[in-house]
Amino acid sequence: TQLLEQSPQFLSIQEGENLTVYCNSSSVFSSLQWYRQEPGEGPVLLVTVVTGGEVKKLKRLTFQFGDARKDSSLHITAAQPGDTGLYLCAGGGSEKLVFGKGTKLTVNP
Amino acid sequence: SQTIHQWPATLVQPVGSPLSLECTVEGTSNPNLYWYRQAAGRGLQLLFYSVGIGQISSEVPQNLSASRPQDRQFILSSKKLLLSDSGFYLCAWSPPGGYSEAFFGQGTRLTVV
């Protein structure tokens, strides 16, 4: 069974701080996605990484896929209150996507 | 462009009553379809997925069932709801041909009373 573990589970920071959240697995994934979810809504896809060592940037968000395609990280620079939400990683390797339990981020003004 | 519709947005049902949640996708053919349940703003538990009409895979044995009567329609059902069925239910689709990014509906908040 493929599992994705996310850390930390909860993170509360002040506006302007930097942060990194992690997504780790003992399994190899052909691709890995990051989603952000706000309360009462469905998750929204942020990025997909497919190549080991790949780095993608989305404004202040930087996503990295591990060389062995077993882990990923999301780094946010100068966090803003609008970044608040649940960040989920998901791994693709068959017809079904495996999701981590998420990191709940709160950015305080 | 592709869109996904899920309804209703909220639902309050008594214990023992039936359930039917519907999800439809527009703008694509033969999508992979998924039903997830999410508890208390945490991770997503995969309930069912389907790669084609009439093809349903169940991940967790429980009081729910799923059907795919048409290519872009996915239905989550129960004959008799339990209190433990309460939660946030999400439908999603991904492009055909295997694993890929998932696109979610707005979700249904189900409260069983």
Interface residues (C-beta under 8 A of the other chain):
Chain A: S30 S31 Q33 P39 G40 E41 G42 P43 V44 L45 T48 L86 L88 A90 G92 G93 S94 E95 K96 L97 V98 F99 G100 K101 G102 K104
Chain B: Q6 N32 Y34 Y36 G41 R42 G43 L44 L46 Y49 V51 S57 E59 L90 A92 S94 G98 Y99 S100 E101 A102 F103 F104 G105 Q106 G107 R109
